[in-house]
Amino acid sequence: MLDNEGAIDLAKNSQMGPLKAYGLPALFDPQEEMAAAPQLFECAAIDVQCTTPWAALKSEPSSAATTVSEVLFGEPLQILDRQNAWLKVAAILDGYIGWILTGTTARGMVHPTHRISVPMAHIYRSADLKSEPLLPLPMGSYLNVKSPTAVTNGFLALETGGFIFAGHIASLGGFSSDPVTIAESFLGSPYLWGGRTSMGMDCSGLVQLALAAAGHRVHRDSGAQFTSLGRKLTDQEHPARGDLAFFPGHVGWMIDSVHLLHANATNMAVTIDPVDRVTDWVRTAGADEPFLGFRRL
């Protein structure tokens, strides 16, 4: 996939900078939105990493402010400013800018070797399924495994302490071939504005997470995803599994020619609904153009 007209061409995106250690290509940005969008910043350095399972990026340095996105355990950040207990940072994976509590980050880069490849996993105190779970980690979190071949009872030891089940992680170069299957694993997860985990996610977060698990760095917001990903289907073409369906401020994965998998506020969950029904919801909400089109990666 991602090799036809308008598709993600990783060869055109070679400026990886500090992301080489994370095993991902450069952000796919054919419209150069990184340089133009005020909420994005093209990072050049890693200053801190997220040290909590996930942490909210806020629009302002306040817990009451809107969450614009989330960063996950081990994700790298560049510091842009500081205000009391808050850091203004840019998430290096997608350039998204927001404010994060200082207590959710740490300096001293721990170079990752693996990432969580299932919706949620636990770090355990010892290599024993009955041992104490120390930390839940969402898909996309980064870890440093001491020795990938030193498996004990199915677990691997981590450089930072604790053990992770080997079947719940993938090496940095190991990606899924089907982002839709990844997206389907989040079915039933609650909807959360700005969310990027199975504990809560929004529509564009689901698309971004699924494509990241397949080895692609894409924009965070549905608007930028619409202008950058794939090609728009013509009126004579029928949607198929793997196509993206776009609406004003909304996006989801087609799982067949009729049904859409999407994180949505109507059900406050990740659900599967007929795409025509979703179009009706958007029309009822007052959109002049309730459906923007299908795009094929």
N, C-alpha and C positions, 0 to 999 in steps of 0.2 A: 504494500500500500504506500501512499504518499509519494508516488513516482510519476503521476500524470500531470497534465497541464494545471498550472496554478498550485501545485503541491509543494510540500516542504522540501526544499533543496538544501540539504545540510552542507553541500560543497560550497555554497555561496555565503556561508556563515562561518568564517574561519577564525575570527577574533575572539578567542575563548578566555584570554586573560586568566584571572584567578580561578576560573571554573574547571581548569584542567584536572584538578584534584578530585572533582566530583563526578567525572565520567559522563558529562552531558555536553551536547553540542551548544553552540551559541544560540541565543534566543532567535527564533524565526520571526523576522520583522521586515517583510518586504516593503511595507509602507513607511518605514523609518519612524514609527510612532514613539520609539524610545527617545528620540531626540526632540519630538514635538509635544508629547503629552506632559502636562504639568505634574501628574501623579507618578511619573516614571523618572528613573535616574540610572544612567549607564555607569555601573560601578567599576572601580579599578582596583579595589583592595578589599580584603577580608579583615574586619576589625574585631568582630565578636561572632559567637555562634549561639544559637538558641539552646538552652539547657533544660527547659521544661518540655513535657510531651508535645505541647503546642502552645503558642502565645498569640494573643490578639494584636494586630496592628491597628492602632486607633487613628482617627482623622485629626485629633488634637491630643495634647498631653493631659488626658483626663480619662478616668475609668468610665465616666458617663458618656464619652464621645462615641460616635459611630465606629464600629469595627469595619475597616475597609478590606482586610484580608487576615490571614493567619500565617505564621511561620512555624515550622515543625522542628522537632528535636534534631540538633546537629546542623541545621541550615545556616549558611553563612550570611552575615550582614555587614554592611558598611555604615559607619556612624556619620551622620550629617550635622547633627546638632545635639544639644543636651539642655534639659530644663528640669531642675530638681530631680525627682526620681524617674524621669523619663528620658529616653534616647530617641531622637529622630533618626531613623535608619532607612536604608534601602535594602530590600531583599535581593541578593545577588542573582538568585535564580530567575526572577522575572522583572527586576528593576522597580518593584512596587515600593512606594514611600509611605511610611506611617510612623506612629509613635509607639514605643514598646517600653514596658517597665524594665528598669535596669536589672532587677532581680531575676529576670528570665533569660539573661545572657551571661556569657563569660568570655574573657580574653584567653589567648593561648590556644591556637588552632589544634584540634585533634583531627588528623587527616583520616578521612573515612576509607573503609575498604568495602563496605556493604551498605545496603539500604533495606528498609522494611518493605516487603513485597506483598503483604496481605493487608486487609483493611485495618486490623489492629493486632498487636502482639504484645507480649510481656517480657521484660527483663526479670530473671529470677535470681534469687540469692545464690543458689547452687544448681548443679546440673541434675535436677530432679524435678519432675513435674509436680510433686507435692510440696516443693519448697516455697518460701515466701515470694510472692510477686513484688518486685521493687518499683517498677515503673511501666505503665502502659505506653506503647508507642504506636502512632498511626503510620499508615502507608506513606512512604517517601522520606521517613526519618533516616538519618545517617548514623552509622555505627562503625567502630573500629574493632575488627575481630583479631584476636591474638594469632591464631593459626587456623586457617580454614579447613585443615585436614585433621585437626585434633578434636574429633567429635566424641563426646561422652554422653551416653544415654540419649543421643539425638541432639545434644546441646553443644554450643560453642562458647568459649570464654571471650569476654570483651576486655579490651585494654583499660577501659574506664571502670571495670568491676562488674560483676554479675554475669549471667549466662542468658543466651538467646536460643530458642529452638531453631535448628538449622533450616528447617523447612519454611520458616517465616521470613527468610532474608534472601537477597540476591546480590551477587557481586555487582560492582558499579557498571560493568560492561554487559551484564545480563538483563535483557529486557523482554517483555512480553511482545508477541507478534500481533496481538489483537486487543486494542484499547477498549473495544466494546465489552468484551468478556470482563475486563477489569472494572469497567463502569457498572456492569451488572452485579458485581460483588457488593456494591453499596446499596442495593435495593432495600428499601425500608428504613434507611438512615434518615434521621430527622433533618428538616430544612433549617439552615442557619445562615443569615445574611453574613457574608464574608468568610464563611466556614470552608475548611479544606480537609476535614477528617470525617470518619464514620460517625463521630459524635455529633456532627452537624456540618452541613455543606450547602453551598448555593449552586446554581446551575452552571456557571462558568468554572467554578472550582472543580466540579465533577469532570468537566471536559479537560481542564488543565491537568488534573491528577491522572486521569486515564491515559492521556498522551504522554505524560512524564514517565509513567510506568512502561510505556512502549519506546522510550528513548528520545522524546521530542520535547524541547522547551518552547512553550507557546505563551502568548499573552494571557493575563489574568481575567480581563473583562470580556463579556460577550461581544461588545461592539468591536473591539480590536480583533477578536477571534473571527468575526464575520468578515472583516476587511482583509484578513491575512491568510486564512486557512482555505486551501482547496480551490475549487472552481464552482460557480453557481450552476445548478442543473437547469437545462432548458425546459420549457413547458412540455416538450415532447418526451422528456426523460422521466422515468419513475424512480422514486427513492428506493434505496436498498439498505441492508444492514451495513452500518459503518458510516453512513452519511450523517451530517449534522443538519438539524432543522433550526432555523433562526426566526425569532420573533422580536419585536421591540423590547430590548432589555432582557431577553431570555434566549436560551439555547438548550438543546438536548440531543441525545444520540438516537438515531433510528435503529431499531433492532430487527425490523423487517420493513415491508413497504407501507405499513399502516401505523405501527405502534412506536411511540416515543418514550424513551427512558430519560427521565429528567428530574432534577431536584427542583421542587416547585412549592410556592407559598400557598397554592390552592389546597393542597393536601398536607402542607407542612412536612413533606417527606420526599424521598426519592421514590417515584412511582412510575408505572408504565401506563400510558394513556393513549388512545387514538389521537393522532396528530391533528385531525380535524376538530376534535373536541377541545384540544388545547387552543387552537385558533379561535374557536368560539369564545373561550374564556377571555382571551386577550381582547377580542372584539367587544365583548360585554363590558370590559374594563375601560373602554373608551378609545382604543387605538384606532386611528384613521386607516393605518395599513397593518392589520393584525399579524400577517405572515410575511416574512421577508424573503424566504426561499430556502431551498436545500443546497448544501455545499458538499461536494465529494472530495475526500482527501486523496 
